[in-house]
Amino acid sequence: MAKTSAIEKNKRRAKLAKSYAGKRAALKAIGMDKSATPEERFKAQLKLAELPRNSAPGRVRNRCEVSGRPRAYYRKLKLSRIALRELGNLGQIPGLVKSSW
């Protein structure tokens, strides 16, 4: 189980990234627009830099929904490999069968 503080910090980052997504996209569009003047593009870059760092979607870490583990994460299931195996052995994941040969 991951530290509760790390899990909560990641949740705050995800919430911030979601709330600033529109503003961030608009500023990025202005910054990448070749038809805009260089001054406008530079102002957009400065405003983008003033936004909180944790509002960037790249700072959000994929974590397991069950254990909070950040590594060996399956995106499709939102679980780590360990949680996937445990829930699969208990029969709580539909369609997942333990292999044996």
Buried (B, 14 or more C-beta within 10 A) or exposed (E): EBEEEEBEBBEEBBEBBEEBEEEBEEBEEBBEEEEBEEEEBEBBBEBBEEBEEBBBEEBBBEBBEBBBBBEEBEEEBBBBBBBBBBBBEEEEBEEBEEEEE
